[in-house]
Amino acid sequence: MAQVTILAGPERRRRWSDEQREQIVAEAFQSGARVCDVARRHDVARSLIYEWRRAMRRQADPAFVPAVLVDERPQQVCEPVVAAVFDLPDGGRLKIFASASPALVAAALKAMR
């Protein structure tokens, strides 16, 4: 005959209401709060708090943010300064501007070989 062990202690899997979940998630992501501290205080796994947050974001309606139009004239763009011009054998022309990064210039020269 097989032996059966009956555990009479409290159930380890707990159930949280939606309000409790929202309160814990809000507390965990307040400015200056640390998720690990909130999880420890409520005896919840950190990963569960992140999972609750993802689930809440999926259920939330997409929010629209109003656009703010500023009536300012754009600054005039200065013509870029050409540092070097290379005429290619096929009739093309490669211009390297003074504002180009050294890595970009090196890549362009390497590609010309």
N, CA, C and O atoms as a GROMACS GRO file, in nm:
protein
  452
    1MET      N    1   0.084  -0.117   0.000
    1MET     CA    2   0.000   0.000   0.000
    1MET      C    3   0.090   0.124   0.000
    1MET      O    4   0.191   0.127   0.070
    2ALA      N    5   0.052   0.227  -0.079
    2ALA     CA    6   0.131   0.350  -0.092
    2ALA      C    7   0.107   0.442   0.027
    2ALA      O    8  -0.001   0.443   0.087
    3GLN      N    9   0.209   0.516   0.059
    3GLN     CA   10   0.199   0.610   0.172
    3GLN      C   11   0.158   0.747   0.118
    3GLN      O   12   0.211   0.792   0.016
    4VAL      N   13   0.065   0.813   0.185
    4VAL     CA   14   0.016   0.945   0.145
    4VAL      C   15   0.044   1.042   0.259
    4VAL      O   16   0.012   1.015   0.375
    5THR      N   17   0.105   1.156   0.225
    5THR     CA   18   0.132   1.258   0.324
    5THR      C   19   0.035   1.373   0.304
    5THR      O   20   0.023   1.425   0.193
    6ILE      N   21  -0.032   1.413   0.409
    6ILE     CA   22  -0.128   1.523   0.400
    6ILE      C   23  -0.066   1.644   0.470
    6ILE      O   24  -0.028   1.638   0.587
    7LEU      N   25  -0.057   1.753   0.396
    7LEU     CA   26  -0.004   1.878   0.451
    7LEU      C   27  -0.122   1.962   0.499
    7LEU      O   28  -0.209   1.998   0.421
    8ALA      N   29  -0.123   1.992   0.626
    8ALA     CA   30  -0.236   2.064   0.684
    8ALA      C   31  -0.204   2.211   0.709
    8ALA      O   32  -0.287   2.284   0.762
    9GLY      N   33  -0.084   2.255   0.670
    9GLY     CA   34  -0.045   2.393   0.694
    9GLY      C   35  -0.114   2.489   0.598
    9GLY      O   36  -0.196   2.448   0.516
   10PRO      N   37  -0.081   2.616   0.610
   10PRO     CA   38  -0.144   2.716   0.522
   10PRO      C   39  -0.097   2.697   0.379
   10PRO      O   40   0.015   2.652   0.354
   11GLU      N   41  -0.183   2.732   0.286
   11GLU     CA   42  -0.150   2.720   0.144
   11GLU      C   43  -0.042   2.822   0.110
   11GLU      O   44  -0.054   2.939   0.146
   12ARG      N   45   0.063   2.780   0.040
   12ARG     CA   46   0.172   2.871   0.004
   12ARG      C   47   0.130   2.966  -0.107
   12ARG      O   48   0.170   3.083  -0.109
   13ARG      N   49   0.049   2.916  -0.199
   13ARG     CA   50   0.004   3.002  -0.308
   13ARG      C   51  -0.102   3.096  -0.253
   13ARG      O   52  -0.209   3.055  -0.207
   14ARG      N   53  -0.070   3.223  -0.260
   14ARG     CA   54  -0.164   3.324  -0.208
   14ARG      C   55  -0.240   3.388  -0.321
   14ARG      O   56  -0.198   3.382  -0.437
   15ARG      N   57  -0.348   3.448  -0.288
   15ARG     CA   58  -0.431   3.517  -0.386
   15ARG      C   59  -0.437   3.664  -0.347
   15ARG      O   60  -0.460   3.698  -0.231
   16TRP      N   61  -0.416   3.752  -0.446
   16TRP     CA   62  -0.423   3.896  -0.422
   16TRP      C   63  -0.538   3.951  -0.504
   16TRP      O   64  -0.560   3.911  -0.618
   17SER      N   65  -0.609   4.042  -0.446
   17SER     CA   66  -0.718   4.107  -0.520
   17SER      C   67  -0.655   4.205  -0.620
   17SER      O   68  -0.537   4.239  -0.609
   18ASP      N   69  -0.735   4.248  -0.716
   18ASP     CA   70  -0.685   4.344  -0.815
   18ASP      C   71  -0.641   4.474  -0.747
   18ASP      O   72  -0.543   4.536  -0.788
   19GLU      N   73  -0.714   4.515  -0.644
   19GLU     CA   74  -0.678   4.638  -0.572
   19GLU      C   75  -0.543   4.623  -0.502
   19GLU      O   76  -0.462   4.716  -0.503
   20GLN      N   77  -0.519   4.507  -0.441
   20GLN     CA   78  -0.391   4.483  -0.374
   20GLN      C   79  -0.277   4.482  -0.476
   20GLN      O   80  -0.170   4.538  -0.451
   21ARG      N   81  -0.299   4.420  -0.590
   21ARG     CA   82  -0.197   4.416  -0.694
   21ARG      C   83  -0.164   4.557  -0.743
   21ARG      O   84  -0.047   4.594  -0.756
   22GLU      N   85  -0.268   4.636  -0.770
   22GLU     CA   86  -0.246   4.773  -0.815
   22GLU      C   87  -0.170   4.855  -0.711
   22GLU      O   88  -0.082   4.934  -0.746
   23GLN      N   89  -0.204   4.835  -0.584
   23GLN     CA   90  -0.137   4.909  -0.477
   23GLN      C   91   0.010   4.870  -0.467
   23GLN      O   92   0.095   4.957  -0.450
   24ILE      N   93   0.039   4.743  -0.478
   24ILE     CA   94   0.179   4.696  -0.469
   24ILE      C   95   0.259   4.744  -0.588
   24ILE      O   96   0.372   4.790  -0.571
   25VAL      N   97   0.202   4.736  -0.709
   25VAL     CA   98   0.273   4.783  -0.829
   25VAL      C   99   0.296   4.933  -0.822
   25VAL      O  100   0.405   4.980  -0.855
   26ALA      N  101   0.195   5.008  -0.779
   26ALA     CA  102   0.211   5.153  -0.769
   26ALA      C  103   0.319   5.189  -0.668
   26ALA      O  104   0.399   5.280  -0.691
   27GLU      N  105   0.321   5.119  -0.557
   27GLU     CA  106   0.422   5.143  -0.454
   27GLU      C  107   0.562   5.108  -0.505
   27GLU      O  108   0.659   5.178  -0.474
   28ALA      N  109   0.573   5.001  -0.581
   28ALA     CA  110   0.704   4.955  -0.629
   28ALA      C  111   0.765   5.049  -0.731
   28ALA      O  112   0.888   5.059  -0.740
   29PHE      N  113   0.682   5.119  -0.807
   29PHE     CA  114   0.735   5.203  -0.914
   29PHE      C  115   0.720   5.352  -0.886
   29PHE      O  116   0.723   5.434  -0.978
   30GLN      N  117   0.705   5.387  -0.759
   30GLN     CA  118   0.708   5.528  -0.721
   30GLN      C  119   0.852   5.577  -0.732
   30GLN      O  120   0.947   5.498  -0.729
   31SER      N  121   0.866   5.706  -0.746
   31SER     CA  122   0.999   5.765  -0.754
   31SER      C  123   1.077   5.736  -0.626
   31SER      O  124   1.030   5.762  -0.516
   32GLY      N  125   1.196   5.681  -0.642
   32GLY     CA  126   1.282   5.651  -0.528
   32GLY      C  127   1.260   5.515  -0.465
   32GLY      O  128   1.338   5.473  -0.380
   33ALA      N  129   1.155   5.445  -0.505
   33ALA     CA  130   1.126   5.313  -0.448
   33ALA      C  131   1.206   5.207  -0.522
   33ALA      O  132   1.240   5.223  -0.639
   34ARG      N  133   1.236   5.098  -0.451
   34ARG     CA  134   1.305   4.984  -0.513
   34ARG      C  135   1.212   4.865  -0.510
   34ARG      O  136   1.152   4.834  -0.408
   35VAL      N  137   1.201   4.799  -0.625
   35VAL     CA  138   1.109   4.685  -0.637
   35VAL      C  139   1.144   4.577  -0.536
   35VAL      O  140   1.054   4.517  -0.477
   36CYS      N  141   1.273   4.552  -0.516
   36CYS     CA  142   1.312   4.445  -0.423
   36CYS      C  143   1.267   4.475  -0.280
   36CYS      O  144   1.228   4.384  -0.207
   37ASP      N  145   1.271   4.603  -0.240
   37ASP     CA  146   1.226   4.639  -0.104
   37ASP      C  147   1.076   4.621  -0.090
   37ASP      O  148   1.029   4.569   0.011
   38VAL      N  149   1.000   4.665  -0.190
   38VAL     CA  150   0.854   4.650  -0.185
   38VAL      C  151   0.816   4.503  -0.187
   38VAL      O  152   0.725   4.461  -0.115
   39ALA      N  153   0.883   4.425  -0.270
   39ALA     CA  154   0.854   4.282  -0.276
   39ALA      C  155   0.880   4.214  -0.142
   39ALA      O  156   0.800   4.131  -0.098
   40ARG      N  157   0.989   4.250  -0.078
   40ARG     CA  158   1.021   4.191   0.052
   40ARG      C  159   0.917   4.232   0.157
   40ARG      O  160   0.875   4.150   0.239
   41ARG      N  161   0.876   4.359   0.152
   41ARG     CA  162   0.779   4.409   0.251
   41ARG      C  163   0.644   4.339   0.238
   41ARG      O  164   0.577   4.315   0.338
   42HIS      N  165   0.604   4.305   0.115
   42HIS     CA  166   0.474   4.241   0.093
   42HIS      C  167   0.487   4.090   0.077
   42HIS      O  168   0.387   4.021   0.052
   43ASP      N  169   0.610   4.037   0.091
   43ASP     CA  170   0.636   3.893   0.077
   43ASP      C  171   0.588   3.841  -0.059
   43ASP      O  172   0.514   3.744  -0.070
   44VAL      N  173   0.634   3.913  -0.162
   44VAL     CA  174   0.599   3.882  -0.300
   44VAL      C  175   0.729   3.869  -0.378
   44VAL      O  176   0.826   3.940  -0.350
   45ALA      N  177   0.732   3.780  -0.475
   45ALA     CA  178   0.850   3.769  -0.561
   45ALA      C  179   0.860   3.892  -0.651
   45ALA      O  180   0.759   3.943  -0.699
   46ARG      N  181   0.984   3.940  -0.672
   46ARG     CA  182   1.004   4.058  -0.759
   46ARG      C  183   0.949   4.033  -0.898
   46ARG      O  184   0.886   4.121  -0.957
   47SER      N  185   0.971   3.914  -0.949
   47SER     CA  186   0.924   3.882  -1.084
   47SER      C  187   0.773   3.892  -1.095
   47SER      O  188   0.720   3.926  -1.201
   48LEU      N  189   0.703   3.862  -0.987
   48LEU     CA  190   0.557   3.870  -0.988
   48LEU      C  191   0.512   4.015  -1.000
   48LEU      O  192   0.413   4.043  -1.067
   49ILE      N  193   0.583   4.107  -0.936
   49ILE     CA  194   0.549   4.250  -0.947
   49ILE      C  195   0.566   4.296  -1.091
   49ILE      O  196   0.481   4.367  -1.144
   50TYR      N  197   0.676   4.255  -1.156
   50TYR     CA  198   0.696   4.293  -1.296
   50TYR      C  199   0.588   4.230  -1.386
   50TYR      O  200   0.541   4.294  -1.479
   51GLU      N  201   0.550   4.107  -1.357
   51GLU     CA  202   0.446   4.041  -1.435
   51GLU      C  203   0.313   4.113  -1.420
   51GLU      O  204   0.242   4.133  -1.518
   52TRP      N  205   0.280   4.154  -1.297
   52TRP     CA  206   0.156   4.229  -1.275
   52TRP      C  207   0.158   4.360  -1.353
   52TRP      O  208   0.057   4.400  -1.411
   53ARG      N  209   0.272   4.427  -1.354
   53ARG     CA  210   0.283   4.555  -1.427
   53ARG      C  211   0.262   4.531  -1.578
   53ARG      O  212   0.190   4.607  -1.642
   54ARG      N  213   0.324   4.426  -1.633
   54ARG     CA  214   0.305   4.396  -1.775
   54ARG      C  215   0.158   4.367  -1.805
   54ARG      O  216   0.105   4.413  -1.906
   55ALA      N  217   0.093   4.292  -1.719
   55ALA     CA  218  -0.048   4.258  -1.739
   55ALA      C  219  -0.134   4.384  -1.733
   55ALA      O  220  -0.229   4.398  -1.811
   56MET      N  221  -0.104   4.475  -1.642
   56MET     CA  222  -0.181   4.600  -1.630
   56MET      C  223  -0.162   4.687  -1.753
   56MET      O  224  -0.256   4.752  -1.799
   57ARG      N  225  -0.041   4.688  -1.808
   57ARG     CA  226  -0.016   4.768  -1.928
   57ARG      C  227  -0.090   4.710  -2.049
   57ARG      O  228  -0.138   4.785  -2.134
   58ARG      N  229  -0.099   4.578  -2.056
   58ARG     CA  230  -0.171   4.516  -2.168
   58ARG      C  231  -0.320   4.548  -2.161
   58ARG      O  232  -0.384   4.566  -2.265
   59GLN      N  233  -0.374   4.556  -2.040
   59GLN     CA  234  -0.517   4.582  -2.023
   59GLN      C  235  -0.552   4.730  -2.039
   59GLN      O  236  -0.666   4.764  -2.069
   60ALA      N  237  -0.455   4.817  -2.019
   60ALA     CA  238  -0.482   4.961  -2.022
   60ALA      C  239  -0.513   5.006  -2.164
   60ALA      O  240  -0.458   4.954  -2.261
   61ASP      N  241  -0.600   5.102  -2.174
   61ASP     CA  242  -0.630   5.162  -2.304
   61ASP      C  243  -0.511   5.248  -2.345
   61ASP      O  244  -0.446   5.310  -2.261
   62PRO      N  245  -0.484   5.252  -2.475
   62PRO     CA  246  -0.374   5.339  -2.518
   62PRO      C  247  -0.409   5.485  -2.488
   62PRO      O  248  -0.521   5.530  -2.510
   63ALA      N  249  -0.312   5.554  -2.438
   63ALA     CA  250  -0.333   5.694  -2.402
   63ALA      C  251  -0.273   5.784  -2.509
   63ALA      O  252  -0.168   5.754  -2.566
   64PHE      N  253  -0.340   5.892  -2.536
   64PHE     CA  254  -0.290   5.989  -2.632
   64PHE      C  255  -0.243   6.111  -2.556
   64PHE      O  256  -0.308   6.158  -2.462
   65VAL      N  257  -0.132   6.162  -2.598
   65VAL     CA  258  -0.076   6.281  -2.536
   65VAL      C  259  -0.097   6.396  -2.632
   65VAL      O  260  -0.064   6.384  -2.750
   66PRO      N  261  -0.151   6.507  -2.584
   66PRO     CA  262  -0.174   6.619  -2.677
   66PRO      C  263  -0.042   6.676  -2.727
   66PRO      O  264   0.055   6.688  -2.652
   67ALA      N  265  -0.041   6.711  -2.853
   67ALA     CA  266   0.078   6.771  -2.913
   67ALA      C  267   0.081   6.919  -2.879
   67ALA      O  268  -0.023   6.986  -2.876
   68VAL      N  269   0.198   6.969  -2.854
   68VAL     CA  270   0.215   7.111  -2.823
   68VAL      C  271   0.286   7.175  -2.942
   68VAL      O  272   0.398   7.138  -2.976
   69LEU      N  273   0.221   7.270  -3.003
   69LEU     CA  274   0.279   7.339  -3.117
   69LEU      C  275   0.341   7.470  -3.070
   69LEU      O  276   0.277   7.549  -3.000
   70VAL      N  277   0.463   7.490  -3.107
   70VAL     CA  278   0.534   7.612  -3.069
   70VAL      C  279   0.552   7.694  -3.195
   70VAL      O  280   0.599   7.644  -3.297
   71ASP      N  281   0.514   7.819  -3.187
   71ASP     CA  282   0.524   7.906  -3.304
   71ASP      C  283   0.659   7.976  -3.304
   71ASP      O  284   0.670   8.094  -3.272
   72GLU      N  285   0.760   7.901  -3.340
   72GLU     CA  286   0.894   7.957  -3.351
   72GLU      C  287   0.945   7.927  -3.491
   72GLU      O  288   0.919   7.822  -3.548
   73ARG      N  289   1.017   8.020  -3.543
   73ARG     CA  290   1.076   7.999  -3.675
   73ARG      C  291   1.200   7.914  -3.658
   73ARG      O  292   1.279   7.936  -3.566
   74PRO      N  293   1.218   7.818  -3.748
   74PRO     CA  294   1.339   7.735  -3.736
   74PRO      C  295   1.463   7.818  -3.763
   74PRO      O  296   1.462   7.912  -3.843
   75GLN      N  297   1.569   7.781  -3.694
   75GLN     CA  298   1.696   7.851  -3.715
   75GLN      C  299   1.748   7.817  -3.853
   75GLN      O  300   1.728   7.707  -3.904
   76GLN      N  301   1.813   7.915  -3.913
   76GLN     CA  302   1.868   7.891  -4.045
   76GLN      C  303   1.982   7.791  -4.034
   76GLN      O  304   2.069   7.801  -3.948
   77VAL      N  305   1.978   7.695  -4.124
   77VAL     CA  306   2.080   7.591  -4.124
   77VAL      C  307   2.199   7.641  -4.205
   77VAL      O  308   2.184   7.684  -4.320
   78CYS      N  309   2.314   7.636  -4.144
   78CYS     CA  310   2.436   7.678  -4.213
   78CYS      C  311   2.477   7.571  -4.313
   78CYS      O  312   2.457   7.451  -4.291
   79GLU      N  313   2.535   7.615  -4.422
   79GLU     CA  314   2.586   7.522  -4.522
   79GLU      C  315   2.705   7.446  -4.460
   79GLU      O  316   2.795   7.510  -4.406
   80PRO      N  317   2.707   7.312  -4.467
   80PRO     CA  318   2.818   7.237  -4.408
   80PRO      C  319   2.950   7.268  -4.481
   80PRO      O  320   2.952   7.292  -4.601
   81VAL      N  321   3.057   7.267  -4.405
   81VAL     CA  322   3.189   7.298  -4.459
   81VAL      C  323   3.251   7.170  -4.516
   81VAL      O  324   3.265   7.070  -4.445
   82VAL      N  325   3.287   7.175  -4.642
   82VAL     CA  326   3.348   7.059  -4.708
   82VAL      C  327   3.496   7.060  -4.676
   82VAL      O  328   3.565   7.159  -4.702
   83ALA      N  329   3.547   6.950  -4.619
   83ALA     CA  330   3.688   6.940  -4.583
   83ALA      C  331   3.770   6.878  -4.696
   83ALA      O  332   3.887   6.913  -4.714
   84ALA      N  333   3.709   6.785  -4.772
   84ALA     CA  334   3.783   6.720  -4.880
   84ALA      C  335   3.685   6.673  -4.986
   84ALA      O  336   3.572   6.635  -4.956
   85VAL      N  337   3.730   6.676  -5.113
   85VAL     CA  338   3.649   6.629  -5.225
   85VAL      C  339   3.734   6.530  -5.305
   85VAL      O  340   3.847   6.560  -5.342
   86PHE      N  341   3.676   6.414  -5.331
   86PHE     CA  342   3.746   6.312  -5.409
   86PHE      C  343   3.665   6.286  -5.536
   86PHE      O  344   3.547   6.251  -5.528
   87ASP      N  345   3.727   6.301  -5.652
   87ASP     CA  346   3.664   6.267  -5.780
   87ASP      C  347   3.693   6.120  -5.808
   87ASP      O  348   3.809   6.079  -5.811
   88LEU      N  349   3.590   6.043  -5.827
   88LEU     CA  350   3.603   5.900  -5.848
   88LEU      C  351   3.618   5.870  -5.997
   88LEU      O  352   3.572   5.947  -6.081
   89PRO      N  353   3.682   5.757  -6.031
   89PRO     CA  354   3.706   5.723  -6.172
   89PRO      C  355   3.577   5.709  -6.254
   89PRO      O  356   3.577   5.735  -6.374
   90ASP      N  357   3.468   5.669  -6.190
   90ASP     CA  358   3.342   5.651  -6.264
   90ASP      C  359   3.265   5.781  -6.281
   90ASP      O  360   3.152   5.780  -6.329
   91GLY      N  361   3.325   5.893  -6.242
   91GLY     CA  362   3.260   6.023  -6.258
   91GLY      C  363   3.189   6.069  -6.132
   91GLY      O  364   3.139   6.182  -6.128
   92GLY      N  365   3.182   5.985  -6.029
   92GLY     CA  366   3.119   6.024  -5.904
   92GLY      C  367   3.209   6.114  -5.822
   92GLY      O  368   3.326   6.133  -5.854
   93ARG      N  369   3.154   6.168  -5.717
   93ARG     CA  370   3.230   6.259  -5.633
   93ARG      C  371   3.198   6.228  -5.486
   93ARG      O  372   3.081   6.213  -5.450
   94LEU      N  373   3.300   6.217  -5.404
   94LEU     CA  374   3.286   6.191  -5.262
   94LEU      C  375   3.328   6.316  -5.188
   94LEU      O  376   3.442   6.362  -5.200
   95LYS      N  377   3.236   6.373  -5.111
   95LYS     CA  378   3.265   6.492  -5.030
   95LYS      C  379   3.270   6.450  -4.884
   95LYS      O  380   3.182   6.380  -4.836
   96ILE      N  381   3.373   6.494  -4.815
   96ILE     CA  382   3.385   6.469  -4.671
   96ILE      C  383   3.374   6.604  -4.602
   96ILE      O  384   3.452   6.695  -4.627
   97PHE      N  385   3.276   6.614  -4.515
   97PHE     CA  386   3.250   6.739  -4.445
   97PHE      C  387   3.331   6.747  -4.318
   97PHE      O  388   3.368   6.645  -4.260
   98ALA      N  389   3.358   6.868  -4.276
   98ALA     CA  390   3.440   6.891  -4.156
   98ALA      C  391   3.372   6.836  -4.031
   98ALA      O  392   3.440   6.803  -3.934
   99SER      N  393   3.241   6.826  -4.033
   99SER     CA  394   3.169   6.778  -3.914
   99SER      C  395   3.164   6.626  -3.906
   99SER      O  396   3.113   6.572  -3.807
  100ALA      N  397   3.215   6.556  -4.006
  100ALA     CA  398   3.212   6.409  -4.006
  100ALA      C  399   3.305   6.354  -3.898
  100ALA      O  400   3.412   6.408  -3.872
  101SER      N  401   3.262   6.244  -3.838
  101SER     CA  402   3.345   6.182  -3.734
  101SER      C  403   3.464   6.111  -3.798
  101SER      O  404   3.455   6.069  -3.914
  102PRO      N  405   3.574   6.097  -3.726
  102PRO     CA  406   3.690   6.026  -3.781
  102PRO      C  407   3.658   5.882  -3.824
  102PRO      O  408   3.714   5.833  -3.922
  103ALA      N  409   3.572   5.816  -3.751
  103ALA     CA  410   3.536   5.678  -3.785
  103ALA      C  411   3.462   5.675  -3.919
  103ALA      O  412   3.485   5.585  -4.000
  104LEU      N  413   3.374   5.771  -3.942
  104LEU     CA  414   3.300   5.777  -4.067
  104LEU      C  415   3.394   5.807  -4.184
  104LEU      O  416   3.382   5.748  -4.291
  105VAL      N  417   3.487   5.898  -4.163
  105VAL     CA  418   3.584   5.932  -4.268
  105VAL      C  419   3.670   5.810  -4.301
  105VAL      O  420   3.694   5.780  -4.418
  106ALA      N  421   3.716   5.740  -4.198
  106ALA     CA  422   3.798   5.620  -4.219
  106ALA      C  423   3.720   5.514  -4.296
  106ALA      O  424   3.775   5.450  -4.385
  107ALA      N  425   3.594   5.495  -4.262
  107ALA     CA  426   3.511   5.396  -4.332
  107ALA      C  427   3.490   5.435  -4.478
  107ALA      O  428   3.492   5.350  -4.566
  108ALA      N  429   3.469   5.564  -4.504
  108ALA     CA  430   3.448   5.609  -4.641
  108ALA      C  431   3.574   5.592  -4.724
  108ALA      O  432   3.567   5.548  -4.839
  109LEU      N  433   3.690   5.626  -4.667
  109LEU     CA  434   3.816   5.610  -4.740
  109LEU      C  435   3.848   5.464  -4.763
  109LEU      O  436   3.900   5.427  -4.868
  110LYS      N  437   3.817   5.382  -4.666
  110LYS     CA  438   3.841   5.238  -4.680
  110LYS      C  439   3.753   5.179  -4.790
  110LYS      O  440   3.796   5.090  -4.863
  111ALA      N  441   3.631   5.229  -4.801
  111ALA     CA  442   3.538   5.179  -4.903
  111ALA      C  443   3.582   5.222  -5.043
  111ALA      O  444   3.546   5.157  -5.141
  112MET      N  445   3.659   5.330  -5.054
  112MET     CA  446   3.703   5.379  -5.184
  112MET      C  447   3.813   5.290  -5.244
  112MET      O  448   3.832   5.290  -5.365
  113ARG      N  449   3.885   5.217  -5.162
  113ARG     CA  450   3.998   5.137  -5.211
  113ARG      C  451   3.958   5.040  -5.316
  113ARG      O  452   4.042   4.965  -5.367
   0.00000   0.00000   0.00000
